[in-house]
Amino acid sequence: MNSANQRLNNLKQSIEQATELAGRAAHSVTLLAVSKAQKINHIAELHAAGQTLFGENYLSEALPKIAALKDLNLEWHFIGPIQSNKTRDIASHFDWVQSLDRLKIAKRLNDQRPSSLPPLQVTLQVNLFSEETKSGTTEQALFELAKAVDAMPNLKLRGLMSIPPAQTECAKQKQQFEAIYTVFKQLQATYPDIDTLSMGMSGDMNQAIASGSTMVRVGTALFGERPADWKKHINE
Ligand SMILES: *Cc1c(COP(=O)(O)O)cnc(C)c1O
């Protein structure tokens, strides 16, 4: 077994263990492999090992990868902050957008999604903890945004994404994930079709799964540490 295979299998096992420990159904948590800073051949190796969902944060980094790997039929998720001038390429080259947090961007993605493609699958990014450095809509604005997105024919509302602040204290971490889960359930009461709560990364995925996450976004635990200077080459 090669190492991509081994890392993927180990991670999937940890996800299933956390799922079982939480008393949840087997395979109810999906793995998004976060491939920012990772080379094309490493993505191809993971695909050969059975992974099909990949997430990228920066358009300039993602486009060449998507083009190079187009024959593999990967499912690409955009998970980074979205600038208006990037929406056309995001709408044309991605299957999902997880970081949607404002109406102006939603309208552009809806207008620019090519009609030859199925609707763009979206999760709304919420920021419940008033962190000014992070993207995400407030809880107050969330329901209005959801209503608008739900009415857009070229976008399909799938749920929520959140990146709560890192906490060293387990109880604090749990409290944050549970607060996000509560908002997800409230949204689901209005939109019963939504099925995705994207929360949890390498460092906190077990707690996120215990609190109801349905999708974990994992980079480091799957590919290893990102090179310290990888952002130097990125032209946002
Ligand atoms: C980088 C990133 C991840 C993955 O983080 P790791 O700690 O490497 O697992 C997940 N979600 C988002 C939005 C990211 O930017």
PDBQT file of the ligand as one rigid body, heavy atoms in Angstrom, charges set to zero:
ROOT
HETATM    1  C1  LIG A 301      -6.889  25.148   4.898  1.00  0.00    +0.000 C 
HETATM    2  C2  LIG A 301      -8.318  24.943   5.206  1.00  0.00    +0.000 A 
HETATM    3  C3  LIG A 301      -8.775  23.728   5.734  1.00  0.00    +0.000 A 
HETATM    4  C4  LIG A 301      -7.858  22.565   6.086  1.00  0.00    +0.000 C 
HETATM    5  O1  LIG A 301      -7.085  22.846   7.206  1.00  0.00    +0.000 OA
HETATM    6  P1  LIG A 301      -6.116  21.726   7.836  1.00  0.00    +0.000 P 
HETATM    7  O2  LIG A 301      -5.860  22.256   9.192  1.00  0.00    +0.000 OA
HETATM    8  O3  LIG A 301      -4.897  21.682   6.978  1.00  0.00    +0.000 OA
HETATM    9  O4  LIG A 301      -6.854  20.459   7.848  1.00  0.00    +0.000 OA
HETATM   10  C5  LIG A 301     -10.140  23.589   5.947  1.00  0.00    +0.000 A 
HETATM   11  N1  LIG A 301     -11.012  24.578   5.673  1.00  0.00    +0.000 NA
HETATM   12  C6  LIG A 301     -10.606  25.762   5.172  1.00  0.00    +0.000 A 
HETATM   13  C7  LIG A 301     -11.623  26.804   4.873  1.00  0.00    +0.000 C 
HETATM   14  C8  LIG A 301      -9.251  25.984   4.939  1.00  0.00    +0.000 A 
HETATM   15  O5  LIG A 301      -8.869  27.164   4.459  1.00  0.00    +0.000 OA
ENDROOT
TORSDOF 0
